[in-house]
Amino acid sequence: MPKPKITKAEREILKLCDKKHTIQDIMKKTGKTKTNVETLLSVLRKKVLIKSVKMGDKVVYKRI
């Protein structure tokens, strides 16, 4: 199965999906709005490139 194509913005978010960054962390690092980050995370999830993981009391993101 070929790898899905990703945009520059999606790639920027994907790099931060390392089980350490919350949505707020990603917003601070990229300068993007919460809506924009949530949209990009949703797109990456639909492309089966990431999943959300509960770590303690926060949700972080992990590349698959």
Contacts in CASP RR format, 6 or more apart in sequence:
PFRMAT RR
TARGET T0000
AUTHOR 0000-0000-0000
METHOD contacts of the structure
MODEL  1
MPKPKITKAEREILKLCDKKHTIQDIMKKTGKTKTNVETLLSVLRKKVLI
KSVKMGDKVVYKRI
4 47 0 8 1.000
4 48 0 8 1.000
4 49 0 8 1.000
6 14 0 8 1.000
6 44 0 8 1.000
6 47 0 8 1.000
6 49 0 8 1.000
9 32 0 8 1.000
9 36 0 8 1.000
9 40 0 8 1.000
10 40 0 8 1.000
10 43 0 8 1.000
10 44 0 8 1.000
12 30 0 8 1.000
13 26 0 8 1.000
13 30 0 8 1.000
13 37 0 8 1.000
13 40 0 8 1.000
13 41 0 8 1.000
13 44 0 8 1.000
14 44 0 8 1.000
14 49 0 8 1.000
14 50 0 8 1.000
14 63 0 8 1.000
16 25 0 8 1.000
16 26 0 8 1.000
16 29 0 8 1.000
16 30 0 8 1.000
16 61 0 8 1.000
17 44 0 8 1.000
17 49 0 8 1.000
17 50 0 8 1.000
17 61 0 8 1.000
17 62 0 8 1.000
17 63 0 8 1.000
18 61 0 8 1.000
18 62 0 8 1.000
18 63 0 8 1.000
19 53 0 8 1.000
19 55 0 8 1.000
19 60 0 8 1.000
19 61 0 8 1.000
19 62 0 8 1.000
20 60 0 8 1.000
21 29 0 8 1.000
21 60 0 8 1.000
21 61 0 8 1.000
22 58 0 8 1.000
22 59 0 8 1.000
22 60 0 8 1.000
23 34 0 8 1.000
23 37 0 8 1.000
23 38 0 8 1.000
23 41 0 8 1.000
23 59 0 8 1.000
26 32 0 8 1.000
26 37 0 8 1.000
26 41 0 8 1.000
26 61 0 8 1.000
27 33 0 8 1.000
27 34 0 8 1.000
27 37 0 8 1.000
30 37 0 8 1.000
32 40 0 8 1.000
41 50 0 8 1.000
41 52 0 8 1.000
41 61 0 8 1.000
44 50 0 8 1.000
45 51 0 8 1.000
45 52 0 8 1.000
48 64 0 8 1.000
49 63 0 8 1.000
49 64 0 8 1.000
50 61 0 8 1.000
50 62 0 8 1.000
50 63 0 8 1.000
50 64 0 8 1.000
51 61 0 8 1.000
51 62 0 8 1.000
51 64 0 8 1.000
52 59 0 8 1.000
52 60 0 8 1.000
52 61 0 8 1.000
52 62 0 8 1.000
53 59 0 8 1.000
53 60 0 8 1.000
53 61 0 8 1.000
53 62 0 8 1.000
END
